[in-house]
Amino acid sequence: MSVLPVDAQRMRNTQTVTHPAGLFSGVFDPTSQRFVAGTIDGRLVAWPYPDLAEPAVFDWRHRGYVSALAVLAHQRRLVSAGYDRRIVWWDPSDGVPLREVLVDGRPMAVTVSPDQRILAIVDDDRWLRLVDAQTGALVAAYEGHPAMTVKQTPSSVYCVAFSPDSRLVASGDRTGLVLVRETATGAVVQRLSATRFYSDFRKKPDGSPSDGEYELGGVRMLSFSHDGEILIAGGMADYDPNSAATDGNMGLVGFSVQSGEQLFATVLDGEKGYLQTAAIHPSGMLIAAGGGG
């Protein structure tokens, strides 16, 4: 795995978009040539790209946070997931909803397989659901993540990712467990431990004894390398129990998909909060990681 230098002086913010309700998810849509974002009040807002001029607001809205967005490039469709437990297919060119599917839990993440055939959905009832990307029909539903944390509070599954060949699908939960499954059968091929992202702290920020209300953490992002050999997991590591709830450093751990061996672990010194997204360059270099408190 090679490491190449990045000149931070050459990186610059070119444009910024904002929305009064706050943005919770986002994706570039090649069909409509727009950047589409989901808001905390259930709206989908689309800015034309690359000028990012006056945005269009989709008429229909989720009744809760828009937690995730995914692009079905082959179908020229957009998919949104909301805390109202709805998965919605859109025509992104005119913002018209075409189909919706209800799931039992609040969706935390949605992703489409590289072959564009399957949508993977994870939610706070700890199931991994695979849905036909074209029809919305349920293909399979897999459980296996623990229902409770070590403090006996309800767990949740926060993130999901497909391998580049669509053969494997990985999901990560609040306790730090990552399950890697065969997409076709649901068989678990690896159980990976990233417990450094689970915060079982014993005190509240004011020093009084902790209870379940203050339990935080979990694996918040997963990403496979382009060759499918490495899976990286990220979240908030090294939490300080006497500080603010998101005052731990962001961190990531890399695993061998074949052996399950931990290959590397690092903490982003000075970068506080949850690591929410990361990507590995085809050369093997991790070039982008982002998150916050």
WOLINRA-V683856 format. One record per residue. PHI is phi in radians with two decimals (NA if undefined). OMEGA is omega in radians with two decimals (* if undefined). NEAR is the number of other ideal C-beta (glycine too) atoms within 10 Angstrom. Layout:
phi-><PHI,PHI>
omega-><OMEGA,OMEGA>
near-><NEAR,NEAR>
This chain:
phi-><NA,-1.53,-2.12,-1.96,-1.26,-2.11,-1.50,-1.09,-1.19,-1.54,-1.55,-2.61,-1.36,-1.60,-2.65,-2.33,-2.08,-2.40,-2.55,-1.00,-1.42,1.63,-1.71,-2.09,-2.75,-2.89,-2.83,-1.51,-1.87,-1.23,-1.17,-1.67,0.94,-2.37,-1.62,-1.90,-2.18,-1.77,-1.87,-1.35,-1.82,1.59,-1.51,-1.94,-2.13,-2.15,-1.81,-1.10,-2.04,-1.73,-1.33,0.92,-1.33,-0.94,-1.39,-1.77,-1.90,-1.11,-1.17,-1.29,-2.46,-1.26,-1.73,2.61,-0.90,-1.53,-1.43,-2.77,-2.34,-2.51,-1.88,-1.76,-1.09,-1.16,-1.66,1.00,-2.25,-2.11,-2.13,-2.13,-2.21,-2.26,-1.17,-1.40,1.26,-1.86,-1.91,-2.15,-1.63,-2.20,-1.50,-1.25,-1.23,-2.18,1.23,-1.70,-1.27,-1.89,-2.78,-2.42,-2.22,-1.62,-2.08,-1.30,-1.91,-1.31,-1.13,-1.75,-2.73,-2.39,-2.51,-1.82,-1.17,-0.98,-1.44,1.17,-1.66,-2.24,-1.75,-1.84,-2.21,-2.11,-2.56,-1.43,-1.76,1.31,-1.71,-1.86,-1.97,-1.90,-2.18,-1.07,-1.17,-1.57,-1.77,1.45,-1.25,-1.21,-1.62,-2.84,-2.41,-2.15,-1.88,2.56,-1.27,-1.09,-1.27,-2.22,-1.43,-1.14,-1.60,1.07,-1.96,-1.04,-1.54,-2.67,-1.86,-1.80,-2.61,-2.66,-2.66,-1.71,-1.24,-1.02,-1.62,1.19,-1.32,-2.12,-2.40,-2.05,-2.37,-2.22,-2.12,-1.16,-1.38,1.73,-1.54,-2.04,-1.86,-1.88,-2.13,-1.28,-1.05,-1.27,-1.99,1.42,-1.12,-1.39,-1.76,-2.58,-2.03,-1.86,-1.78,-2.17,-1.21,-1.11,-1.61,-1.71,-1.82,-1.69,-1.48,-1.80,-2.34,-1.35,-0.96,-1.53,1.64,-1.34,-1.01,-1.42,-2.35,-1.08,-1.05,-1.78,-1.31,-2.32,1.85,1.90,-1.33,-1.82,-2.65,-2.40,-2.70,-1.52,-1.23,-1.15,-1.60,1.32,-1.55,-2.16,-2.10,-1.86,-2.12,-2.45,3.11,-1.90,-1.92,0.96,-1.17,-1.68,-1.18,-1.79,-2.14,-1.11,-1.13,-2.03,-1.70,-1.59,-1.32,-1.17,-2.62,-2.56,-2.32,-1.95,-2.16,-1.33,-1.17,-1.28,-1.74,1.42,-1.21,-1.31,-1.66,-2.83,-2.62,-2.61,-2.05,-1.48,-0.98,1.49,-1.71,-1.65,1.97,-1.60,-1.30,-1.86,-2.74,-2.78,-2.55,-1.79,-1.15,-0.94,-1.24,1.84,-1.60,-1.40,-1.89,-2.50,-2.63,-2.60,3.05,2.80,-1.62>
omega-><-3.09,3.10,-3.11,-3.12,3.04,-3.13,-3.10,-3.12,-3.13,-3.13,-3.13,3.06,-3.09,-3.14,3.14,3.03,3.13,3.07,-3.06,-3.08,-3.09,-3.09,-3.03,-3.14,-3.13,-3.14,2.99,-3.13,-3.11,-3.12,-3.10,-3.09,-3.14,2.94,-3.08,3.14,3.03,-3.05,-3.14,3.08,2.99,-3.09,2.88,-3.07,-3.05,3.06,3.06,-3.10,0.27,-3.03,3.12,3.13,-3.08,-3.05,2.98,3.13,3.13,-3.08,-3.13,-3.12,2.95,3.07,-3.11,-3.13,2.94,-2.94,-3.09,3.07,3.09,-3.14,3.00,-2.98,-3.09,-3.13,-3.06,-3.13,3.07,3.12,3.08,3.07,-3.09,3.08,3.03,3.08,3.12,2.94,-2.98,3.02,-3.08,2.77,-3.00,-3.12,-3.14,3.08,-3.12,3.06,-3.06,-3.06,3.02,3.11,3.08,3.04,-3.01,-3.12,3.06,-3.13,3.09,-3.14,3.07,3.06,-3.14,3.12,-3.14,3.09,3.04,-3.09,-2.96,2.92,3.04,-3.09,3.00,-3.06,-3.03,2.96,2.92,3.06,2.91,-3.14,3.07,-3.03,3.05,-3.03,-3.11,-3.04,-3.06,-3.14,3.11,3.12,-3.12,3.06,-3.05,2.98,-3.12,3.03,-3.11,-3.13,-3.05,3.02,3.13,3.08,3.10,2.94,-3.08,3.10,3.11,3.04,-2.98,-2.96,-3.10,3.14,3.04,2.95,-3.08,3.13,3.13,-3.05,-3.11,3.05,-3.06,3.10,-3.09,-3.02,-3.07,-3.09,-3.08,3.12,3.03,3.08,3.06,-3.04,2.88,-3.11,-3.03,-3.03,-3.05,-3.14,3.12,-3.13,3.06,2.96,-3.02,-3.09,3.05,-3.03,3.09,3.13,3.09,-3.09,3.06,-3.07,-2.98,-3.13,2.97,3.11,3.13,3.08,3.13,-3.09,-3.11,2.95,-3.03,-3.10,-3.03,3.12,-3.06,2.97,3.13,3.04,-3.03,3.09,3.07,3.10,3.07,2.97,-3.05,3.09,3.10,-3.05,-3.10,3.02,3.10,3.10,-3.12,3.12,3.09,-3.11,3.00,-3.13,3.06,-3.04,-3.12,-3.13,3.13,-2.97,3.13,-3.03,2.99,3.12,3.01,-3.11,3.08,3.13,3.10,-3.11,2.92,-3.13,-3.08,-3.05,-3.05,-3.12,3.03,-3.07,3.14,3.06,3.14,3.07,3.12,-3.06,3.10,3.13,-2.99,3.04,-3.11,2.95,-3.00,-3.11,3.09,3.13,3.12,3.11,3.11,3.13,-3.07,-3.13,3.01,-3.01,-3.06,3.06,-3.09,3.12,3.12,-3.08,*>
near-><13,7,9,9,6,12,6,7,6,6,8,6,5,7,10,6,12,10,17,6,15,11,15,20,21,15,17,13,21,11,16,20,13,22,19,26,22,27,20,16,16,21,18,27,22,21,19,14,16,11,8,14,9,7,17,16,12,22,11,14,19,24,11,17,21,30,21,24,22,21,19,20,13,12,15,14,21,28,26,28,29,24,20,18,20,19,23,22,22,26,15,25,14,10,19,12,18,11,13,17,20,8,20,11,17,17,24,22,23,23,19,22,19,14,14,16,16,21,25,26,26,28,25,18,18,20,18,22,23,22,22,13,23,16,11,16,9,13,16,15,14,18,13,16,21,14,10,13,21,12,15,9,15,14,21,19,28,24,25,25,21,21,20,15,13,17,16,20,26,26,26,30,25,27,23,22,22,24,22,23,22,12,21,14,10,16,10,12,15,17,11,22,15,26,13,21,32,26,23,17,19,9,12,15,15,6,8,9,8,16,10,11,7,18,21,17,23,26,30,23,26,27,21,23,20,13,13,16,17,20,26,24,31,29,31,29,23,14,20,13,17,11,11,11,17,15,16,27,18,30,24,25,24,20,25,14,20,11,10,15,10,14,14,12,15,15,16,16,9,7,17,17,20,24,26,17,15,19,15,21,14,9,11,15,14,19,12,12,21,14,22,11,13>
